[in-house]
Amino acid sequence: MPSEGARGSQPARELVATSRFGRLKKRFHAQAREAIDKAVRGILDDPLLGEQKRGALSTVRVVKFKVGPQLLLLAYHFDDAHNRVELIDIGSHENFYRDLQRYLAM
């Protein structure tokens, strides 16, 4: 029997992280990792939370949040058919979208 999510009738969302996301997350200090985890919980609660991108990144949503004075961006893809959230990338704004587009083109 599938586990039920917070809303009762919907099954729990599957969370998948790319190896890139895991590697980049490890580079942050503990306070930033906690903020990242909080952002991920928010995405799991509402996968449409992030801003839908356009053009080459149209399959990606991005959530922005601050850790101290630093703005971080978290890119993810929500697969509604399989109720799955895939965490793709995390980083500061500088060259974020350019690097993300190159990564997705691989």
Summary of the structure (lengths in Angstrom):
residues: 106
radius of gyration: 14.0
end to end distance: 37.5
largest distance: 44.8
contacts: 278
relative contact order: 0.19
helix: 35%
strand: 32%
